């Protein structure tokens, strides 16, 4: 089946996983006209947030209308508590929360709690589709080296290995993960996996600082059986998120790409075996390398992981 490929309709828009609203908090507060959040609700590092604060300090709005020296944050502070909605309430992340910290999010314990809570929450199983015999989570971003990136509330990105790589190279004994605080670069080795006496490095889908790793992955490679949920590997604080996402595959484009990768793999299989890559139900078998080790680990690693 041939699919029409395309990226997100607006390449500037960051698609946040499992968010019910994408309206900027400045719009929700009534300061700006309705506009989409462009930074995954990471207000502390948002260019729109910085620009609006500067516009307010200079006494004008984005469209040039004078504010006569008004300070939006300053005006909100004296209001009754119910009118001082927390950023996390304005974003829709929580149903009720009011600011008691003068909108100083950088020093707010509740804001830090919300960010830490995202790391601790168990991952629900995302919606998945079959493409070329492999599972794809359409709301995830994909690197051509078969790592996925899931943009989460607050701007952090969860990273893992996709179903194609798990079925092709697995089962694994364990994963090799970077240390906390390590900076990884987009398109450069960021993590790896071990299968008996074989190993491989995988390219990082984005650039950023590692802020969490999945401790289970260090000793239990079987988590790759659930690659898009339990099998997550690390969380990064990205740098230049929007720019980095432009280099990744998303939605229909990721499905089409997976079908192309599947076709490429089928073409490598020896024709005389008459082997069907996809088992009953349309899914490819697991341990493809184990069935066709003659293809060569190094060859498959270079062809599909780019390392």
N, C-alpha and C positions, 0 to 999 in steps of 0.2 A: 504494500500500500504506500502511495506517495502522499506526503503531507506538505502543505504550504508552510514554509518556514518564516518566522518573524520573531523579533524580540518584543519586549513590552511596547505598548503603543506610545508611551512617553518615556524615552530613554533616561530622562532626568528623574523619573519617579522610582523610588525604592519600594519594592513590594515586600511588606512586612508579613511574616507568616502568622496566620490565625488572628489578625486584627479585624475588629468589626467596623472600625472607622479609620480613615486616613486623612482626616481634616486637620490642618495645622492648629495648634492650640491658640495661636493668635487670632485665628478666625473664630474658633469656638468661644473665645472671650469677647468677641464683638469688636476687636480693634482693626482687623483686616477683613476685606471681602473674602468669601469662601475660596480657599486654595488648599491644594493637597500638600501634606507633609512631604518634604524632600529629603529628610535625614533620619528616617526610622524613629522619630520621636527622641532623638538624642539632642535635646535642646542645648545642652552645654557646649556642643561642638557644631551647632547649626549656623550656616551663613545667614539664613533668614532671621534667626533670633538675634544675631550680632548686629545685623543691619537695622532691624527694628529698634533696638535699644539705642543705636546711634541716631536714628531718625527722631526718636523721642527726645533725646538729649539736645538735639539741634532744633527742636520745636516744629517739626514737620512730619507728616506721614509719608508713606511710600509714593503717593500720587502728588505730593507737594502741598497738600492742604495744611495750613498752619494749625498747630496745637496750642499756640499761645502759652508756651512754656509748661504745658501739662505733662505730668509724668504718670503714665498708665499704672505702673506698679505703685507709685506713691499715692495715687488716687484710690487704689483698691485697698490699701492697708487700713485706712480708717473705717472702711465699710463694715457692716455686720458680718459675722463669721460666715453665714450662708452665702454671701456674695464673693467670698475670697476662695474660689475654687482652686484646688491644687492642680498643678500641671498634669498629674496622673489622672485626675478626674476629668480635666478638659480633653485629654487624649482618649478617654474611654477605657483606660486600662483598669480603673477601679470605679465602682459606682458612686461612692461617697468618700470624699476626703477634702478637707479645707486647709489652706495654708496657714501655718502659725509661725513661719520662719522668714517672713518678709520676702518671699520668692527668691531667697538665696539658695538655689538648688545645689550649688557646689558644696555647700556646708550643711546640707540638710540630711539628718540621719534617716528620715523616712525615704528620701530619694535613694540613698545607698541601700536601704533595706529592700526596696523594690528591685534594684539591679541585682542584688545578691539572691533574691527570691527566684528570679528568672533562671539562675544557674542551678538551683536546687530542685526546681519543679520537674517531676517525671515527664518524659516526652510521650504524648499521645501518638498513636499510630496515624500518620498522615494519609490523606487520600492518595491512591496509587493507580497507575494505569500500566498496561502491558504494551511494550513497544519492541518488536523484533524478538520476543521471547524473554524480555527482561523487564523488571519492574522499574517504573519511574515515578517519582513524586513531583507532579507538575508545578507545584508552588515553591520548589527548590530551584536554586541556580546550579549550573553544572560547568565544571572545567573540562576541557577536552582530554585531560589526563585521568578522568573518571573519579574525581573528588567532587562532592557536592557542598554547597554553602546555603545555609538557611538564615535569612536575616530576621532577627528577633527584636522585640520591643526594646527600645533604648539604644539600638544601633549595634549591639554585639552580634556576631555571626557564629553559628554553630557549624562545624565541619565534619564530614565523614567520607567513607568510601561507598561508591554506588553499587547497585546490585550486579551490574555487568562484571565489575572487577572481582566482587565477592564470589560469583559463580565461576569465573574463569580461573582465578588463582587460588581460591580457597579449597579446603579448609585451612585456617591459619592457627598457629600455636599462640601467637601474641602479636601485638602491635608495638612499634617503637614510636613514642610520642615525644614532642619537644618539651623542654622544661618550662615552668611558669615564668613569665616575664621575657621569654625569648621572642625576638622579632623574626617573623617568617615573611618571605617575599612571594608575591604572586608569580606563578610559573616556575618557581624554584623548589627543590625538595623540601617538604615540610613535615612529613611523617613517613613511616614505613611499616612493613609487615614481615613476619617470619613464618615460613612453612618448612618444618624440619630443618634441613641444611640449606634451604633456599631463602633468599630475601629479596626485597624490592623496595625502592623509594618511590613515593608518590609526590606529585607536584601540588603545592598549595594553591587553592583557588583564589585567594585574596592575600593582600599584604596586611599585616597587623601584629599586635602583641598578644601572646597566648595568656589568657587569664584563667583558664580551667582546662583540665583534661579528664577523660573518663577513666577512673582508676581500674575499672573492670577490664578495660581493653589491654592493659599491660600484661595480664596473665591469662586472659580468656579470649582467644581469637574467635570463639564461637558466636560472639555477639554480632559478627558480620552476617549471621543468618537473618538478622533483623536490621538491615543497614541504615534505614531511614528513621529509626526511633532509638531502641536500646543500643544500636551500634554506632551512635555518635562518638567521635574521637576527641574533639577539643572545641573550645570556644575562644574566639579571638576578638580583641578590640581593634576594629579595622582602621586603616589609614586610607584616606581618599576612597571612601566606600563607593560613591556613585561612579567615579571613574573606573574603579576596579570591576564593578558589575557589568560595565559595558563590554568587557572581554569574556563574559560568561554566557552560557546558553540558558534559555528560559522558556517555559511553557511549550508552545507548539514546536519551537526550534529544538528544544531538548528531546522531544519525542522523535522528531525526524532524524536527529543526529544519532540517537540510540538505535534506530532501525538501520542506519548506515553502518554503524559499528558492528551490529549483528551480521549484516551481509558480508562485511569485510572478514569477520571471523569464519563464517561458513565457507567462504572462498579459500580459506587456508586449510580446511579439513581435507584429508585424502578422499578423493571421489570413490575409490574402489571399496571403501567401507560401507557406502550407502547409509551412513549414519545420519540420523535426524537430530539436529541440535535441540530442537524444541520437543519436550516430552508432552504427554497428554495434558490438555488444559492450556496449551500455548506457551508454557514457561520452559525456558532452557533448563537442562539438567544442571545439577551442582557438580563441582569438581571436574570441570571441563578439562583442565590440564591433566588431571589424574587419568582421564580416559585417553588423552592424546598427548602424552608426554613427548612423543617424537617431534611435536611442533617446536619444542625447545623453550625453556623458561626465559632465556635471554631474548629470544626473538619476540615472544609475546609481550614481554616487559617493555621493550623498545617500541613495538608497534602500537600498543594500547595505553601505556602509562607515560611514554615519552621520556623514560629514564634509562 
